Amino acid sequence: MGKFANDVKKFETKFEKRFRATARGAVQTVVMTAERTRGQGGRMRIKTGFLRASIQGSLSGMPSGPADNPSGTTYDLNAQAAGAPLAAILLQWDPAKGMPLFIGWTANYARHREYHDGFLRGAVERWDQHVKVAAKIAEKGIV
């Protein structure tokens, strides 16, 4: 019985690692797809880059952060507004334990842009594809 229990524990550990890697990878791909600019073939409009830079993540509720860009600052395409980097939040997130994950854009016009352009909706509509790709990557990377 000891060997069987050890085999089950190994399988469970392997499954949980793959599950975490798959979930984190799929979420990351959804975000990357949602933030793809129109110039890159995506749906997100870029003028100053503030909308894209306003993305935040949280484990405790919808994120908050800067809502406006009064100075008209132009943000680099890889910039993120003040707050914990999304990658750090994803590393803390444990979907195997049922932890919720909240991701949102804090720019005051994010909801309006989503309504008209569907940058997030378009990315989420392909969730199953993002999961399949992330699962294949996790399967190859975790033995």
VMD Tcl script that draws the C-alpha trace (Angstrom):
set ca {
  {0.00 0.00 0.00}
  {2.92 2.36 0.65}
  {4.14 2.29 -2.97}
  {0.63 2.89 -4.30}
  {0.12 5.84 -1.94}
  {3.48 7.31 -3.01}
  {2.56 6.89 -6.69}
  {-0.76 8.65 -6.11}
  {0.98 11.48 -4.23}
  {3.52 11.90 -7.07}
  {0.71 11.99 -9.62}
  {-1.21 14.52 -7.54}
  {1.84 16.77 -7.20}
  {2.54 16.54 -10.92}
  {-1.11 17.30 -11.72}
  {-1.18 20.35 -9.43}
  {2.02 21.74 -10.99}
  {0.60 21.29 -14.49}
  {-2.73 22.78 -13.42}
  {-1.03 25.89 -11.99}
  {1.20 26.28 -15.04}
  {-1.75 25.84 -17.40}
  {-3.97 28.33 -15.57}
  {-1.23 30.94 -15.22}
  {-0.14 30.52 -18.83}
  {-3.70 30.80 -20.16}
  {-4.38 33.95 -18.12}
  {-1.12 35.49 -19.25}
  {-1.98 34.75 -22.89}
  {-5.45 36.26 -22.50}
  {-3.93 39.45 -21.09}
  {-1.31 39.60 -23.84}
  {-4.02 39.09 -26.46}
  {-6.30 41.71 -24.89}
  {-3.45 44.24 -24.80}
  {-2.43 43.68 -28.41}
  {-2.72 47.05 -30.11}
  {-4.58 47.67 -33.33}
  {-1.22 48.17 -35.01}
  {-0.28 44.65 -33.88}
  {-3.55 43.17 -35.15}
  {-5.41 43.45 -31.84}
  {-8.36 45.49 -30.63}
  {-6.82 47.89 -28.11}
  {-6.53 51.49 -29.24}
  {-3.38 53.29 -28.21}
  {-3.04 57.04 -27.99}
  {-0.90 57.66 -24.91}
  {-0.63 54.03 -23.76}
  {-2.29 54.84 -20.43}
  {-5.08 52.29 -20.84}
  {-2.61 49.52 -21.50}
  {-0.38 50.66 -18.63}
  {-3.32 50.77 -16.19}
  {-3.69 46.98 -15.96}
  {-3.62 45.71 -12.40}
  {-4.05 42.37 -10.73}
  {-5.21 41.41 -7.26}
  {-6.00 38.33 -5.22}
  {-8.45 40.09 -2.89}
  {-10.85 42.01 -5.14}
  {-11.06 44.14 -8.23}
  {-7.85 46.15 -8.48}
  {-7.70 49.89 -8.20}
  {-5.12 52.35 -9.31}
  {-4.68 55.55 -11.28}
  {-7.87 56.33 -13.20}
  {-6.71 59.23 -15.31}
  {-3.66 60.59 -17.05}
  {-4.05 64.34 -16.51}
  {-0.56 65.21 -17.69}
  {-1.02 63.31 -20.94}
  {2.10 61.24 -20.27}
  {2.93 58.83 -23.05}
  {3.61 55.31 -21.78}
  {5.94 52.75 -23.29}
  {4.11 49.77 -24.76}
  {5.56 47.58 -21.99}
  {4.80 50.01 -19.16}
  {2.58 49.22 -16.21}
  {1.11 51.77 -13.82}
  {1.99 51.84 -10.13}
  {1.10 48.68 -8.25}
  {2.28 45.11 -8.10}
  {3.37 43.85 -11.51}
  {0.88 41.41 -12.96}
  {3.56 38.70 -13.17}
  {4.07 38.91 -9.40}
  {0.34 38.50 -8.78}
  {0.22 35.48 -11.11}
  {3.08 33.84 -9.22}
  {1.20 34.30 -5.93}
  {-2.05 32.99 -7.40}
  {-2.75 29.34 -6.67}
  {-5.72 28.13 -8.70}
  {-5.23 24.61 -7.34}
  {-6.34 25.96 -3.95}
  {-9.35 27.76 -5.43}
  {-7.88 31.24 -5.02}
  {-9.70 33.95 -6.99}
  {-7.79 36.18 -9.39}
  {-8.93 39.65 -10.37}
  {-7.47 41.51 -13.35}
  {-8.66 44.84 -14.67}
  {-7.71 48.10 -16.29}
  {-8.05 51.09 -13.96}
  {-8.17 53.82 -16.62}
  {-11.46 55.72 -16.26}
  {-12.31 55.05 -19.91}
  {-11.44 51.32 -19.90}
  {-15.08 50.22 -19.70}
  {-16.03 52.52 -22.59}
  {-13.18 51.21 -24.76}
  {-14.09 47.61 -23.89}
  {-17.72 48.27 -24.82}
  {-16.78 49.71 -28.21}
  {-13.68 47.69 -29.09}
  {-14.06 44.45 -27.13}
  {-10.33 44.07 -26.47}
  {-10.89 41.80 -23.46}
  {-14.02 40.13 -24.79}
  {-12.18 39.12 -27.96}
  {-9.35 37.57 -25.96}
  {-11.63 35.73 -23.53}
  {-13.75 34.31 -26.36}
  {-10.71 32.22 -27.28}
  {-10.18 30.98 -23.69}
  {-10.37 27.31 -24.68}
  {-7.60 27.81 -27.24}
  {-5.43 29.63 -24.70}
  {-5.92 26.76 -22.23}
  {-5.06 24.09 -24.83}
  {-1.81 25.84 -25.76}
  {-0.88 26.44 -22.11}
  {-1.66 22.80 -21.25}
  {0.62 21.54 -24.02}
  {3.42 23.82 -22.82}
  {2.90 22.71 -19.20}
  {2.88 19.05 -20.20}
  {6.19 19.41 -22.01}
  {7.79 21.54 -19.32}
  {6.74 19.62 -16.21}
  {7.54 15.91 -15.90}
}
mol new
graphics top color blue
foreach p $ca { graphics top sphere $p radius 0.5 }
foreach p [lrange $ca 0 end-1] q [lrange $ca 1 end] { graphics top cylinder $p $q radius 0.2 }
display resetview
